[in-house]
Amino acid sequence: LMMKPHQLFAFGLLVAFPLLLLLVWHPEKGFQVFEDVTLQFPTFRKIFFPPSDTVSTDTSDLFSDVRDPEVLKRKQDSLRAAPFQIHYPHGDPSFLYPLFDAIQSLQPGKRAVHILHFGGSQIEGDRITEDLRAKLQGRFGGKGPGWLPAVPYVGSRSFTIEYSDNWQRHALYGLIDTTVQHNHYGALGLYARFTDPADSISTDTTSQHAWIQYQSRYGADVNVKSFRRFTLFYGYHRHPVELTLMGGDQIIHQTTLQPSERTAVFQYALPQARREIKLEFTGKESPEVYGVSLEGSSGILVSNISLRGQSGTHFWTQPAHQLRTMFGTSNIKLIILQFGANVVPYTTTDTLIAEYCYRFGKNIEYLKKLIPGVSVIVIGPADMAMKQGTEWVSYPLLPRLRDVMKKTAFAAGSAYWDPYAAMGGAGTIMDWVSAQPPLAANDHVHFTVEGAEKIAQWFYDALIKDYEQYLEGNKKENDEETR
C-alpha cells in the first residue's frame, strides 16, 4: 500500500512531535522507571546549543612585562613544557640522581640498570613499557624484556609465552583462589604449579613433566628480542625437580632444583645470545614458579609488571624476604608505579581519596625500604570518563585524587609524572577516543597502542630532559674544578 506525499508528511509530524516534546521537557536526570533503571534522552539545549569546550590558549598577556626576547622565549617554552615535566619534592630533581649516576656509569659487561614498571591493566601486555624500553635501550644499550611471568593472564607484545596444559596459575589479583593458604605470590603477583600442593604429601612417586617456552615476537623491537642471561624464580617444594634449558632441539643446560622452604633463584649465563628458550621441569612435586628474567649483560633493562585491577596497595601484603630475594638479583635503580586509575570510579569523597593515598604511600615506603637507594616515580591516572545519561563526562574528583597522590608521592620521597595534565585535563579522553587513529578505547579509560606510544614518548622526553640537565650540571662542576 503506497502512502501519498501529504500522508507521509502527516505521519512524520505525528512521530516527530512527541520526540520534540521529549527534547524540550525531558528532565536533565531522566525518567526513573524502576529503582535502579532510568531512561535518558538528549535534551533540546544539548542538541541545538551545545556547551563550548573551547579554551583560550593565548598566553601572550602572561608575560606582557617581559622585554628581553630570550627571557620571553625561555618563559614561554617553560610554560609549554610544564604539563609534561616530572615533578619532584621541593622541585629538587636530585631525587633521580642515583638513577642518572648509574646510567652515566654504564659500561660493556657491567650489570644492567634495571627499571621495574608496575601498573594495572593500563600497561597490560607490555603497553607503554615496550615503547619506553625500546627508547631507553636504543639510547643506552641493553637487551631482553626483563622479568616475565610463568603463566600470564595476557600475552606480551614483545614475547610469546607458551606452556603445557598442566600448569595451575594462582594470582593475588583477579579471581583469587581461596584454597591458597599463603601470600607469597612474588613480585610479579602470581605463580604457577604443575602439580597440586597436596601432591607434596602424597606417597605417589610418579614424576610429572611440564614445560614453558619464551620466544621473541617477530615485530618486537630489535633490542628486546635477544638475551644472554637467564634467571628463574621458584621455591616452596619438598622434592628435587630436574630443570632442562632447551634451545630448539638442543639441550643448553641441565640442573637440579633442590628442595626449598623459601623463594630460591637459579641463574645461568647462556653461551650465546638467544631469542627463545624452553624450560622443561620433571619431578613428583612442582615448585611454585614465579617467573623468569631474560636480559643482556649490560645497558638498560625495563620490566613490565602488570597487575590487573590493582591500585598499588598490595606490596606490603607480600613477605619482605621473598621480595628482597627477587629484587636482590638485579641492579634495580628505578621503580615506576603507574596506579590510580582503578580507584577513580570508587574514590567519590575526600575521605576515600585520603584513605587510598595513605595506603599507597605506605607501599611506596615499603618498596624503598626493601631496595635502599632506589628512585621511585609515580605515574598517576590519566583523564577518564564515565557515561552520564547519553554523554561521556570526565570523573569530577579525578583532579583531586591526582593532587593528593602527588602530595603522597612527595611525602614518600618520590617523584610524580602527570599524564592527566599532559593530555590536557578534563574532557581530553573523549578527544583521544575520537582521534584518527583512536588514541583511547571506547571504554574511555584504556589507551590504544597509538595512545600508549604517545604516553611513553612524553614520559621518556621528560626523563631524558632531566637527565640531560643533570649531565649539564656535572659538566659545569667539572669545568669549575679544572679552572
Backbone torsions as a table, in degrees:
resi	resn	phi	psi	omega
1	LEU	NA	119.6	-178.0
2	MET	-87.3	135.0	176.0
3	MET	-93.6	140.9	177.8
4	LYS	-77.5	158.1	-177.2
5	PRO	-53.0	-43.5	-178.1
6	HIS	-68.9	-28.0	176.7
7	GLN	-71.1	-39.9	176.4
8	LEU	-61.7	-42.2	179.6
9	PHE	-62.3	-44.0	-180.0
10	ALA	-65.0	-40.5	179.0
11	PHE	-64.4	-39.7	178.2
12	GLY	-60.9	-43.4	177.8
13	LEU	-63.5	-39.4	-179.3
14	LEU	-61.9	-37.2	179.2
15	VAL	-78.8	-42.4	-173.1
16	ALA	-71.8	-32.6	-174.2
17	PHE	-61.8	-47.9	177.8
18	PRO	-62.7	-35.4	178.6
19	LEU	-66.2	-39.1	178.0
20	LEU	-64.0	-40.0	176.8
21	LEU	-61.5	-39.8	177.8
22	LEU	-61.5	-42.7	-179.9
23	LEU	-62.7	-40.0	-174.6
24	VAL	-78.0	-45.3	-172.7
25	TRP	-105.0	6.2	-179.7
26	HIS	-68.9	127.9	179.1
27	PRO	-64.3	147.7	-179.8
28	GLU	-56.5	-37.2	-175.8
29	LYS	-91.9	3.7	175.6
30	GLY	84.3	-179.9	178.6
31	PHE	-99.7	123.4	177.8
32	GLN	-83.8	112.9	-178.1
33	VAL	-85.8	-50.0	174.9
34	PHE	-126.5	-177.3	-176.3
35	GLU	-60.2	-37.3	-177.5
36	ASP	-119.2	19.9	179.8
37	VAL	-128.8	125.9	179.7
38	THR	-130.3	132.6	175.7
39	LEU	-90.2	130.6	-179.0
40	GLN	-119.0	140.1	174.4
41	PHE	-133.6	149.4	173.5
42	PRO	-66.0	140.9	-179.0
43	THR	-88.3	162.8	178.3
44	PHE	-57.4	-43.2	-177.4
45	ARG	-64.1	-41.6	-176.5
46	LYS	-70.6	-29.9	-179.8
47	ILE	-78.2	-46.5	-172.2
48	PHE	-98.5	-18.7	178.5
49	PHE	-135.1	63.6	-177.8
50	PRO	-65.0	146.3	178.4
51	PRO	-66.5	146.6	179.3
52	SER	-83.2	131.9	176.8
53	ASP	-100.6	7.7	-176.1
54	THR	-73.2	127.9	177.5
55	VAL	-117.9	132.0	-179.8
56	SER	-65.6	132.5	178.0
57	THR	-109.4	10.6	178.8
58	ASP	-75.3	118.3	-177.5
59	THR	-112.5	11.4	-174.1
60	SER	-62.8	-33.7	-177.7
61	ASP	-74.2	-15.2	-179.7
62	LEU	-68.6	-29.4	-175.9
63	PHE	-121.8	34.4	-176.5
64	SER	-65.2	-21.7	-178.6
65	ASP	-91.5	0.9	-179.5
66	VAL	-90.3	124.3	-177.2
67	ARG	-102.4	-31.0	-177.8
68	ASP	-72.9	119.0	-177.7
69	PRO	-59.2	-37.8	-179.2
70	GLU	-68.3	-41.2	177.7
71	VAL	-65.1	-40.8	179.2
72	LEU	-60.9	-45.3	-179.8
73	LYS	-63.3	-40.0	-179.4
74	ARG	-64.7	-40.0	179.5
75	LYS	-68.9	-40.6	179.1
76	GLN	-66.4	-41.2	177.2
77	ASP	-62.5	-39.6	179.5
78	SER	-64.3	-40.2	179.6
79	LEU	-64.9	-41.7	179.6
80	ARG	-66.1	-34.2	-176.8
81	ALA	-82.5	-17.7	-172.4
82	ALA	-53.5	-45.3	-178.3
83	PRO	-66.1	-17.4	-174.2
84	PHE	-100.3	-10.5	-172.1
85	GLN	-79.9	158.9	173.6
86	ILE	-82.5	135.0	-178.9
87	HIS	-101.3	139.1	-175.5
88	TYR	-123.4	154.3	173.6
89	PRO	-58.8	129.2	179.8
90	HIS	59.8	19.2	179.8
91	GLY	66.6	22.1	-173.4
92	ASP	-101.2	103.5	-177.8
93	PRO	-72.5	-3.9	-179.9
94	SER	-65.2	-10.6	175.3
95	PHE	-59.8	-25.3	179.2
96	LEU	-99.9	2.5	-176.5
97	TYR	-63.6	-34.0	174.5
98	PRO	-58.3	-38.9	175.9
99	LEU	-65.4	-46.8	-178.0
100	PHE	-65.4	-37.1	176.1
101	ASP	-59.4	-44.3	-178.6
102	ALA	-65.6	-40.4	179.6
103	ILE	-66.1	-42.3	-179.3
104	GLN	-65.3	-26.9	-177.2
105	SER	-89.7	3.6	-178.0
106	LEU	-59.5	134.1	177.5
107	GLN	-140.9	153.3	177.1
108	PRO	-56.9	131.9	179.5
109	GLY	87.1	-12.9	177.9
110	LYS	-82.1	151.7	-177.3
111	ARG	-53.6	137.9	179.0
112	ALA	-65.6	146.5	172.0
113	VAL	-82.2	120.5	-172.4
114	HIS	-102.1	130.4	175.3
115	ILE	-115.3	125.3	176.4
116	LEU	-100.8	122.8	179.4
117	HIS	-109.2	99.5	177.3
118	PHE	-92.5	147.4	175.9
119	GLY	-176.3	178.8	177.2
120	GLY	-90.5	-149.8	-176.2
121	SER	-68.1	-13.0	177.2
122	GLN	-62.4	-27.3	-179.9
123	ILE	-109.5	9.9	-176.2
124	GLU	-61.2	143.7	179.2
125	GLY	76.9	14.6	178.8
126	ASP	81.5	12.2	177.8
127	ARG	-64.6	147.2	-176.0
128	ILE	69.9	-52.1	-178.7
129	THR	-59.7	-43.8	-175.6
130	GLU	-61.7	-37.2	179.7
131	ASP	-73.6	-40.5	176.7
132	LEU	-62.8	-44.5	179.4
133	ARG	-60.1	-46.4	-178.0
134	ALA	-60.0	-40.5	-178.9
135	LYS	-70.2	-42.9	-178.6
136	LEU	-69.8	-43.0	178.6
137	GLN	-69.5	-31.9	176.7
138	GLY	-65.6	-33.4	-179.2
139	ARG	-88.1	-42.1	-171.6
140	PHE	-110.1	-2.2	-177.2
141	GLY	87.3	171.5	-178.6
142	GLY	126.4	150.8	-178.3
143	LYS	-136.3	155.3	171.8
144	GLY	89.4	162.0	-177.7
145	PRO	-88.4	-11.7	-176.4
146	GLY	87.1	-141.2	-175.4
147	TRP	-77.9	135.2	176.8
148	LEU	-133.1	143.3	179.6
149	PRO	-73.8	167.5	178.6
150	ALA	-76.7	-52.8	-177.7
151	VAL	-132.3	89.0	-172.2
152	PRO	-77.0	160.1	172.4
153	TYR	-74.8	-39.1	-176.1
154	VAL	-129.0	137.8	179.4
155	GLY	-68.5	157.4	179.2
156	SER	-90.2	148.9	175.6
157	ARG	-76.0	-11.4	-177.9
158	SER	-103.2	-36.0	-176.3
159	PHE	-134.0	142.0	169.4
160	THR	-89.3	143.9	177.4
161	ILE	-127.7	111.5	178.4
162	GLU	-113.9	154.1	-174.9
163	TYR	-157.6	158.7	177.4
164	SER	-67.2	160.0	-171.8
165	ASP	-85.0	7.9	179.9
166	ASN	-99.8	10.5	176.5
167	TRP	-81.3	141.2	174.3
168	GLN	-115.3	122.6	-177.0
169	ARG	-97.2	139.1	175.8
170	HIS	-131.3	129.0	-177.1
171	ALA	-130.9	154.5	177.5
172	LEU	-84.5	0.4	178.4
173	TYR	-128.0	171.5	-177.1
174	GLY	73.1	-143.9	179.7
175	LEU	-81.7	101.8	-173.7
176	ILE	-78.1	134.7	178.7
177	ASP	-80.1	111.2	-176.7
178	THR	-73.4	-8.8	177.6
179	THR	-79.3	-14.9	178.7
180	VAL	-74.2	122.7	-173.7
181	GLN	-104.3	25.6	179.0
182	HIS	-145.5	177.6	-179.2
183	ASN	-127.3	18.4	179.4
184	HIS	-91.2	80.9	179.0
185	TYR	-90.6	-11.5	179.9
186	GLY	88.5	169.6	-176.6
187	ALA	-65.6	-24.8	179.4
188	LEU	-86.9	-1.4	173.9
189	GLY	79.6	9.7	177.3
190	LEU	-159.2	160.9	173.3
191	TYR	-144.9	168.3	179.6
192	ALA	-138.3	151.3	176.8
193	ARG	-132.8	150.7	175.7
194	PHE	-105.6	3.4	169.3
195	THR	-135.5	159.9	175.4
196	ASP	-66.8	145.3	174.0
197	PRO	-55.5	-31.1	-179.3
198	ALA	-63.3	-23.6	-179.3
199	ASP	-63.8	-21.0	-177.1
200	SER	-67.8	-21.1	179.5
201	ILE	-111.3	11.9	-179.6
202	SER	-83.0	155.2	175.3
203	THR	-88.7	-1.1	179.0
204	ASP	-68.6	125.7	-178.6
205	THR	-103.3	11.0	-179.8
206	THR	-69.2	128.5	178.0
207	SER	-78.5	142.6	176.2
208	GLN	-108.1	154.8	-178.7
209	HIS	-126.9	139.9	177.9
210	ALA	-151.2	160.5	180.0
211	TRP	-148.1	155.7	173.5
212	ILE	-136.8	136.2	179.0
213	GLN	-125.8	130.6	177.1
214	TYR	-111.6	130.6	179.8
215	GLN	-146.1	134.7	-179.1
216	SER	-66.8	145.6	179.2
217	ARG	-80.0	153.2	-176.7
218	TYR	-59.8	-43.7	-174.8
219	GLY	-90.8	8.3	-178.1
220	ALA	-70.9	161.0	177.7
221	ASP	-58.4	145.0	-173.6
222	VAL	-60.6	-33.8	-176.9
223	ASN	-76.4	-31.9	-177.7
224	VAL	-75.1	-17.9	-171.3
225	LYS	-69.7	-31.7	-173.0
226	SER	-114.9	157.0	-178.5
227	PHE	-151.6	156.1	-179.5
228	ARG	-123.2	-15.5	-177.9
229	ARG	-120.4	138.6	-178.5
230	PHE	-123.8	134.7	175.9
231	THR	-133.3	135.2	175.1
232	LEU	-116.7	129.9	175.3
233	PHE	-103.3	124.6	-175.5
234	TYR	-156.1	-179.3	174.8
235	GLY	155.9	-176.8	176.3
236	TYR	58.6	57.8	174.8
237	HIS	-140.0	148.2	-172.2
238	ARG	-100.4	-5.3	-176.9
239	HIS	-131.9	150.1	179.3
240	PRO	-61.9	148.6	177.4
241	VAL	-129.8	131.0	177.4
242	GLU	-84.8	129.2	178.5
243	LEU	-116.9	127.2	176.3
244	THR	-120.2	127.4	175.5
245	LEU	-96.0	124.3	-176.6
246	MET	-115.8	142.0	170.5
247	GLY	-122.0	98.8	-170.4
248	GLY	67.2	-126.0	178.6
249	ASP	-95.1	1.8	-175.2
250	GLN	-98.8	138.2	173.9
251	ILE	-79.0	123.8	178.0
252	ILE	-87.9	-43.7	-176.1
253	HIS	-164.0	148.1	174.9
254	GLN	-128.7	143.1	179.2
255	THR	-154.4	168.6	176.1
256	THR	-113.4	126.4	175.6
257	LEU	-86.8	105.4	-176.2
258	GLN	-70.7	152.8	179.0
259	PRO	-53.2	143.2	-178.0
260	SER	-146.9	137.5	176.0
261	GLU	-98.3	7.7	178.3
262	ARG	-139.0	-180.0	174.9
263	THR	-71.1	133.2	-178.9
264	ALA	-123.8	166.7	-176.4
265	VAL	-135.4	134.4	170.9
266	PHE	-119.6	125.1	-179.6
267	GLN	-122.3	145.1	-177.9
268	TYR	-149.8	130.8	175.6
269	ALA	-89.1	114.9	-177.1
270	LEU	-68.5	145.2	-179.0
271	PRO	-66.0	-22.2	176.9
272	GLN	-154.1	161.4	179.9
273	ALA	-64.0	140.1	-178.8
274	ARG	-130.3	159.7	175.1
275	ARG	-112.7	-5.4	178.0
276	GLU	-151.9	155.2	176.1
277	ILE	-155.5	142.4	179.8
278	LYS	-119.7	133.0	179.7
279	LEU	-105.7	122.7	177.1
280	GLU	-114.3	124.5	-178.3
281	PHE	-110.9	136.9	175.2
282	THR	-137.2	124.4	179.4
283	GLY	178.0	164.4	-179.1
284	LYS	-79.3	-18.6	179.2
285	GLU	-140.0	133.5	-179.2
286	SER	-81.3	139.6	166.5
287	PRO	-75.4	166.0	167.8
288	GLU	-78.5	120.5	-178.5
289	VAL	-103.6	115.0	-173.8
290	TYR	-91.7	-19.2	179.7
291	GLY	144.0	-173.2	-179.0
292	VAL	-134.0	168.8	168.9
293	SER	-126.0	128.0	176.7
294	LEU	-118.3	114.9	-171.4
295	GLU	-148.4	164.3	174.3
296	GLY	-85.7	-175.4	-175.9
297	SER	-92.8	-6.8	-180.0
298	SER	-163.0	-174.2	178.3
299	GLY	83.0	-146.0	-176.6
300	ILE	-110.3	139.4	175.6
301	LEU	-125.3	128.6	-179.7
302	VAL	-127.0	115.4	-178.2
303	SER	-100.0	134.9	174.6
304	ASN	-95.7	118.7	179.7
305	ILE	-124.6	92.1	-177.0
306	SER	-94.2	134.2	-176.5
307	LEU	-127.2	88.9	-172.2
308	ARG	-56.1	128.6	176.2
309	GLY	83.1	-7.0	-177.1
310	GLN	-84.8	159.2	-177.2
311	SER	-124.5	14.2	176.6
312	GLY	84.3	18.5	-179.5
313	THR	-114.5	15.8	-175.2
314	HIS	-98.8	-14.8	-170.8
315	PHE	-59.3	-42.0	-175.2
316	TRP	-74.0	-2.7	172.5
317	THR	-86.0	-10.4	-178.5
318	GLN	-92.9	141.0	-177.5
319	PRO	-59.6	133.3	-178.8
320	ALA	-60.9	-38.7	-177.1
321	HIS	-64.5	-34.5	179.9
322	GLN	-70.5	-47.1	-180.0
323	LEU	-64.6	-39.5	177.8
324	ARG	-60.9	-40.6	179.1
325	THR	-60.9	-46.3	-179.1
326	MET	-70.3	-44.9	179.9
327	PHE	-63.6	-33.4	-175.6
328	GLY	-69.1	-11.6	179.5
329	THR	-80.3	-11.6	-174.3
330	SER	-128.5	161.8	177.3
331	ASN	-91.7	70.7	-174.0
332	ILE	-78.4	119.7	-178.0
333	LYS	-116.4	-14.8	179.7
334	LEU	-146.7	134.3	170.1
335	ILE	-116.0	125.7	174.3
336	ILE	-103.9	122.7	179.3
337	LEU	-111.4	100.9	-178.3
338	GLN	-102.2	89.0	-175.2
339	PHE	-135.6	175.2	177.8
340	GLY	118.2	-33.3	-176.1
341	ALA	-61.4	-36.7	-175.8
342	ASN	-72.5	-15.5	178.6
343	VAL	-102.2	-8.3	-178.2
344	VAL	-53.8	-47.1	-178.2
345	PRO	-67.2	-16.7	-172.2
346	TYR	-110.2	-16.9	178.0
347	THR	-87.6	78.4	-171.7
348	THR	-96.8	1.3	176.5
349	THR	-139.3	162.3	176.9
350	ASP	-61.8	-33.4	180.0
351	THR	-65.2	-44.7	179.3
352	LEU	-65.7	-37.6	176.9
353	ILE	-62.9	-44.6	-179.4
354	ALA	-63.6	-41.0	-179.6
355	GLU	-63.9	-44.5	178.7
356	TYR	-63.5	-47.2	-176.4
357	CYS	-66.1	-31.0	175.5
358	TYR	-62.4	-47.6	179.5
359	ARG	-65.3	-39.5	179.6
360	PHE	-63.0	-43.1	179.4
361	GLY	-62.1	-39.8	178.6
362	LYS	-64.4	-33.6	177.6
363	ASN	-70.5	-36.5	174.2
364	ILE	-61.0	-46.6	179.6
365	GLU	-61.0	-38.1	179.5
366	TYR	-63.0	-45.3	179.6
367	LEU	-64.5	-41.8	-179.6
368	LYS	-66.4	-30.1	176.9
369	LYS	-71.5	-36.3	-179.6
370	LEU	-73.1	-28.9	180.0
371	ILE	-125.9	82.5	-177.3
372	PRO	-56.5	133.9	177.2
373	GLY	85.1	-2.1	-178.8
374	VAL	-72.6	143.7	173.3
375	SER	-88.7	147.1	179.8
376	VAL	-130.2	131.9	171.9
377	ILE	-120.1	123.8	174.8
378	VAL	-91.7	127.5	170.8
379	ILE	-106.5	112.7	-175.7
380	GLY	-80.7	-172.8	-178.2
381	PRO	-70.5	145.5	171.2
382	ALA	-85.1	178.4	176.7
383	ASP	-63.3	138.5	179.0
384	MET	-137.9	154.0	-178.2
385	ALA	-133.1	155.6	176.2
386	MET	-124.6	157.8	179.7
387	LYS	-80.9	123.0	177.3
388	GLN	-124.0	102.7	-173.0
389	GLY	69.8	-123.1	179.0
390	THR	-101.2	4.7	-174.8
391	GLU	-120.8	157.7	173.8
392	TRP	-97.0	132.0	178.3
393	VAL	-133.9	143.7	178.8
394	SER	-65.7	147.2	178.3
395	TYR	-61.2	124.9	-171.4
396	PRO	-66.3	-30.6	-177.6
397	LEU	-95.8	8.0	179.6
398	LEU	-60.7	-43.8	177.8
399	PRO	-60.7	-36.0	178.1
400	ARG	-65.6	-44.1	176.7
401	LEU	-60.3	-44.3	178.1
402	ARG	-56.7	-46.0	-178.1
403	ASP	-63.1	-43.2	-178.6
404	VAL	-71.6	-36.0	175.9
405	MET	-62.8	-38.6	179.0
406	LYS	-64.8	-45.1	177.8
407	LYS	-62.4	-38.5	178.9
408	THR	-63.9	-43.7	178.1
409	ALA	-60.9	-45.1	179.3
410	PHE	-61.1	-43.8	-178.7
411	ALA	-63.5	-27.8	179.4
412	ALA	-91.6	10.1	178.0
413	GLY	74.0	36.3	-176.8
414	SER	-127.1	160.5	176.9
415	ALA	-91.4	170.6	-177.8
416	TYR	-140.8	132.8	171.9
417	TRP	-118.7	136.8	-165.6
418	ASP	-113.5	91.5	178.0
419	PRO	-67.1	-24.8	178.0
420	TYR	-61.7	-46.9	178.4
421	ALA	-70.4	-38.0	-179.1
422	ALA	-62.4	-37.2	178.8
423	MET	-70.1	-27.5	-178.7
424	GLY	119.7	4.2	175.6
425	GLY	90.7	-157.6	-172.7
426	ALA	-60.3	135.6	175.3
427	GLY	92.7	-13.7	-175.4
428	THR	-73.4	-21.9	178.7
429	ILE	-63.1	-31.5	176.9
430	MET	-65.2	-37.8	177.0
431	ASP	-65.8	-36.9	-179.5
432	TRP	-68.7	-35.5	178.7
433	VAL	-67.2	-39.6	-175.4
434	SER	-88.4	-3.6	179.5
435	ALA	-65.0	159.2	175.9
436	GLN	-122.3	112.7	-3.4
437	PRO	-71.5	158.5	-179.1
438	PRO	-60.0	138.7	177.5
439	LEU	-99.0	-12.5	178.0
440	ALA	-140.6	154.2	-178.1
441	ALA	-77.0	168.8	-178.3
442	ASN	-67.1	-14.0	176.4
443	ASP	-75.4	-5.1	178.5
444	HIS	59.8	31.5	178.4
445	VAL	-132.8	-55.0	-171.7
446	HIS	-91.3	145.9	177.1
447	PHE	-80.6	150.1	167.9
448	THR	-78.6	178.9	177.2
449	VAL	-58.3	-42.6	-179.4
450	GLU	-67.2	-38.1	177.4
451	GLY	-67.3	-40.3	177.7
452	ALA	-62.2	-38.8	177.6
453	GLU	-61.5	-41.3	-179.6
454	LYS	-65.9	-44.1	178.5
455	ILE	-61.6	-44.6	179.4
456	ALA	-62.0	-40.2	180.0
457	GLN	-64.6	-44.6	179.6
458	TRP	-62.0	-44.4	-179.6
459	PHE	-65.9	-43.7	178.6
460	TYR	-59.4	-45.6	-179.7
461	ASP	-59.7	-41.8	179.7
462	ALA	-64.7	-41.9	-179.6
463	LEU	-66.2	-45.3	-178.7
464	ILE	-68.5	-35.1	176.9
465	LYS	-58.6	-44.7	179.5
466	ASP	-71.3	-32.8	177.2
467	TYR	-66.0	-41.9	179.9
468	GLU	-68.5	-33.4	174.0
469	GLN	-67.0	-35.7	175.3
470	TYR	-62.8	-44.3	178.1
471	LEU	-62.7	-40.6	179.4
472	GLU	-63.9	-39.5	177.6
473	GLY	-65.4	-39.4	176.9
474	ASN	-64.5	-37.5	-179.9
475	LYS	-65.3	-41.1	179.0
476	LYS	-63.9	-41.3	178.5
477	GLU	-62.5	-41.6	179.4
478	ASN	-66.6	-38.6	178.1
479	ASP	-63.5	-40.6	179.8
480	GLU	-66.4	-36.5	-179.8
481	GLU	-69.9	-28.1	-178.7
482	THR	-86.5	-6.6	179.9
483	ARG	-75.5	NA	NA
